[in-house]
Amino acid sequence: MSKRPGATFRKKKQNRLACLCVSVVVAMFVTIIAVDSASLLKRKHELEARIEEYNEGIENEKKRTKELREYKIYTGTRQFVEETAESAFGLVKPGEILFKPDDSQ
């Protein structure tokens, strides 16, 4: 069997063209993946920052809850009742003398 002289040249040209097309498609995929990964990394950092903010908020709320529990216990004490009576209503204990400054000056 004899091959035609132009047939092998044509096959090589088709192989090169096919290889070039595949290379272009692969390059497009790599570019798309690189762009998407960059945007995903940016979004990841934003979400990590939000998580950190939320964790700080949770810690602050835990501290506030602890303070409120302590205040709730304090409001049930006799000392709180006496301080409130003295400051809000001007009440004094029996035998205690209250001196008020003269406001006329």
C-alpha positions in Angstrom: 0.0 0.0 0.0 1.3 3.3 -0.9 0.4 6.4 1.1 -0.4 9.6 -0.6 2.3 12.2 0.0 -0.2 14.9 1.2 -2.1 12.7 3.6 0.5 12.6 6.4 0.9 16.3 6.2 -2.8 16.8 6.5 -3.0 14.5 9.5 -0.2 16.4 11.3 -1.9 19.7 10.6 -5.2 18.3 12.0 -3.4 17.0 15.1 -1.8 20.3 15.7 -5.2 22.1 15.3 -6.9 19.7 17.6 -4.0 20.0 20.1 -4.3 23.8 19.9 -8.1 23.7 20.4 -7.7 21.5 23.5 -5.0 23.8 24.8 -7.2 26.8 24.4 -10.1 25.1 26.2 -7.9 24.0 29.0 -6.5 27.5 29.4 -10.0 28.9 29.5 -10.9 26.4 32.3 -7.8 27.3 34.2 -8.6 31.0 34.0 -12.2 30.5 35.1 -11.1 28.4 38.0 -8.4 30.9 39.0 -10.9 33.8 39.0 -13.5 31.8 40.9 -11.0 30.7 43.5 -9.9 34.3 44.1 -13.4 35.4 44.7 -14.0 32.4 47.0 -10.9 33.2 49.0 -12.1 36.8 49.4 -15.5 35.6 50.5 -13.9 33.1 52.9 -11.9 36.0 54.6 -15.1 38.1 54.8 -17.0 35.2 56.5 -14.1 34.5 58.9 -14.2 38.2 59.9 -17.9 38.0 60.5 -17.5 34.8 62.6 -14.8 36.6 64.7 -17.2 39.6 65.2 -20.0 37.2 66.2 -17.7 35.4 68.7 -16.7 38.7 70.3 -20.4 39.6 70.5 -21.2 36.3 72.2 -18.4 36.8 74.7 -19.7 40.3 75.5 -23.2 39.0 75.9 -22.0 36.2 78.3 -20.2 38.9 80.4 -23.4 41.0 80.4 -25.5 38.0 81.4 -23.1 37.3 84.3 -23.4 40.9 85.4 -27.2 40.8 85.2 -27.3 37.6 87.2 -25.1 39.2 89.9 -27.3 42.3 89.9 -30.4 40.2 90.2 -28.9 38.5 93.3 -27.9 42.0 94.6 -31.4 43.4 94.2 -32.7 40.6 96.5 -30.4 41.7 99.4 -31.3 43.9 102.3 -28.4 46.3 101.4 -30.0 47.1 98.0 -33.4 47.7 99.6 -31.9 50.1 102.2 -29.8 52.0 99.6 -32.9 52.3 97.3 -35.1 53.5 100.2 -32.5 56.1 101.2 -31.8 57.5 97.7 -35.2 57.3 96.1 -37.5 58.1 99.1 -35.2 59.8 101.5 -35.9 57.3 104.3 -33.5 56.9 107.2 -32.9 54.1 109.7 -34.3 54.6 113.2 -31.9 56.7 115.3 -30.1 58.0 112.2 -29.8 61.7 111.7 -29.9 63.1 108.2 -28.2 66.4 107.4 -29.2 68.2 104.3 -27.2 71.2 102.9 -28.8 74.6 102.8 -29.8 75.4 99.2 -30.6 79.0 99.8 -27.0 80.3 99.3 
